[in-house]
Amino acid sequence: MNRESAANWKPGVSPWIIACVVMLATFMEVLDTSIANVALPHIAGSLSASVDESTWVLTSYLVSNAIVLPLTGWFSTLFGRKRFYMTCVAIFTVSSFLCGLAPNLGALVILRVIQGAGGGGLQPVSQAILVESFEQKKQGMAMAVYGMGVVVAPIIGPTLGGWITDNYTWRWIFFINIPVGIVALLMTSALISDPPYLKRRGLKDGLKIDFVGLGLLSLGLGFLQIMLDKGQTDDWFGSHFIVACAALALFGLVGVVVWELHQKEPIIDLRLLKDKNFSVSTFTMFALGVVLYGTTVLLPVLVQTLMGYTAERSGLVLSPGAVITMFTMPFVGWLLARYEARWLVVFGLIVLALGMSELARINLTTGFWTLVLVWCVSRFGLGFLFVPVNVMAFYFVPREKTNNATGLINVARNIGGSVGISVVTTLQARLAQVHQNDLVSHLSPYDRPYESMLSGAAHMLQAAGSSASQALQQAHVLVYDELLRQAAMLSYIDVFWLLSFTCLAMIPLMFLMKKMRPRKRPVPVH
């Protein structure tokens, strides 16, 4: 197909109808990355397993998902993009049904691997379809629609999962995917078609299977995901298992980079990173994954463990922020047709950093609505980031390379999310120990505030009916418990400050990109 025809190709139906179709499967898949988190104790109890063993329900999904993400371009070439997409939806839907019927933990983990493999192709292919279906001046709105699923779904996932588990059974967190998957399959079959310039090449047409690249990629991403997911639980490099995972991940990732850069038909096209805009956007998306998933994990744990919130009430703290993000994204898509994307990203990073700094100022007596307000500020800033970063990433990418590019940028965001969760949980635990040691140094008979607190607590307990000796012993326990709470709170504050500084540190990256003028440039086809 010639360059002019490729540039002028348009889908046979309204791109907004296509956006709604691909959003169904994308939202369903992203939701499944977080919806099972709160159901783990119920799954463990139902299947006669420990909570630690049940975490493989999450890890197995993330590992297979991470491996398939960057391979979507190659699979789309082999099978045809529409056929590959429908196959992924079918695999995800069927495996969801089987997950809901799993008789034991082993079967559930295996089925989650299959579910993750099916889900891995949905995000990048959905994004590629959206990028190609909308003309460039409207791609901001396309990315807004896509972003509403990718950013909002992980936030509402724990709340929805908790509600379903409390009111029905954990098996329904998988069964709810079935009607959505069936509708997505029927609508995809009827409304979506492959662009003519995306030519399918089978093995008979000379397309070779890069077994070495596939093996190295699977090894590297698989063990990286396991290391990040299990690191804090197993005390990181104090564990021989984590050291082995790190070594295998390093070998696989370095090996796949070296190998793929020397292949004429690589299974993942790392040469796309030569484009400055795409490489900077991919790194920025990785950092956004760190902040998005890191904070989404951090705040609910804080309010539940230190402030006594229930899982449902902690979900209510996060839910308004998801609504703010959802309504912000279309507005940002509209702004992208009028202003350069990098300035919107800079604004979003400043607002997100402000939100993180406000979270760093909360304390154990902060009220519910203050938490909601501060969280909404940070999510408002996030709405200004996801859409422009994606638009900047694909601005100079040839349309025929879109499948490969979406796979790379999606795997960057997902790995960023895994890194973010691992980093914030590890930092919080280690910093809590540091603050605990510092605060303990003040628990001395010579410290007047400590003695006053201890005496007051003892008198209160003695008035409640305890003997003098019991009251003193109980007072020591109360004071030490309060010390642990304060140490933990200080550690959360430190992590929020670190995330705030991370957002500010990303701003200079925006000025490394080539300028992108809105509305005045035709779609590039190289």
C-alpha positions, 0 to 999 in steps of 0.5 A: 500500500502506498504512503498516501493511501495509508495516511488517508485510511479511515475505519468504516464506522465512527471512531467513537463507536470503536472507542466504546468497543475496545474500552469494554475489554480494556476496562475489564482486563485492567480491573482484574489486575487489582480487583482480586487484591482484597479477596485474597483472605477469602480465596485462601480460606475457601481453598484451604491455603495460607494468605501468603500462598494465595498471593500467587493468584496475583503474581501469576497473572502479572507475570504472564501479562507482562510477558505477552504485553511487548509481544502484541505487535509480533502476534498481530503480524502473525495472526492479524490484529483483529483475529489476535484481539478477539482471541485474547478476549476469548481466552480472557473470558473463558479463563475468567469463567474457569477461575470462578470454578477453580476447585483448589489453589493450584488450579486457580494459579494456572488459570490465572496464568492463562487469563493474564496471557489473554489479558496481556494483548488487550491493552496495547491492541486497544490502544493501537486501534484507537490511535489509528482510528482517530485523525491526529488532531483528535487523538487526544480524545482517543487517549482520554477514552483509553486512559479512563479505563487504564487509570480509573479501573485500578482505583475502583478495583479494590472497592468493587472487589471488596463489595462483591466479596462481602456481599456474594463470594470471591468467585463472582469477581471472575464471573462478572467478566463473562457478559462483558467479554461476550459483548466485546467479542460480538461488537469487535467481530461486527464493527472493527477491521484491520487497516489495509497497510497492516499485512498479515505474515504467517510462517509460510510467508517467511515470518520466523519465530524468534525462539531466543528472543522469546525465551530471553524476554519471558525469562527476564520479565517473568523473574523481574515480576516475581522479584518485585512482587515477592521481594519485600515479603522475602526480605529482598536480597537476604533471600537466596530465592530473590537473588536468583530471581534478580540474576535471571531477570538481569540475564534475560533483560540484558540478553533480549536487548542485545539479541533483538537489536541484531535481528532483522525481524525482532520479536519486540522492536526496540529500535523504536526507542531511537525516537527521542519523543517515544523513548522519553514518553516511555520512561515518563509512563514508567514513572507514572506507573510508579506514582499511580500504583504506588499511591493507590496501594499506600493510602488505603493501607495507611487509613486501614492500619493506622486510622481504623477505616474499613476496606469499604470506607478506605475505598470511598476515600479513593473513589471520588478521585477516580471520578475526578480523573475520569472527567478530567481526561476528556477535558485534557483531550480537548485541550490537546487540540489547542495547546502543546502536549508538553505544557499540559504534562508540566502542569499535571506534574506540578499538580500531582506533586502538590497533591503528594506534598499535601498527603505528606502533611496529613496526620493520624487525626486527619478527617475523612473529607480532608483525605478525599480532597487531598486525594482528588487534587492528586488525581486531577493532576494525573488526568493531565498526564496520561493522555498527553504522554501517550499523544507525545509518544505516538506523534512521530511513530509510523502507523504501521509500527503502532502495534509494536509501540503500544506494546512497549509503552504499556509494558513500561507502565505495568513494570512501573506499577510493579516497581512502585508497589515494591518500592513504596511498601519496602520504603514504608517498612524500612523507614518505620523501623528507622523512626521507631528506633529514633522515637524509642530513644526518647522513652527514658525515665529522664524524659519528662513528656514520656513520664507524664504520658505514662503516669496519665495512662496508668492513672486512667487505667487504674481508675477503670479498675486495674490494680496499680501494677497492672495499670503501669504494665498496661500503660507501657503497652499503650505508649509503645503501641502509640509509638509504633503508630507514630513511627509508621505515620512518619514513614508514610509521610516520608514516602509521600514526600519522595513521590512528590519530588519524583514528580518534580524531577520528571519536569525537565524531561519534557524539554528534551522532546521535539516540539509538536504543534497541535492541529497543523501537522498531517499524520506521519507515515514514514 
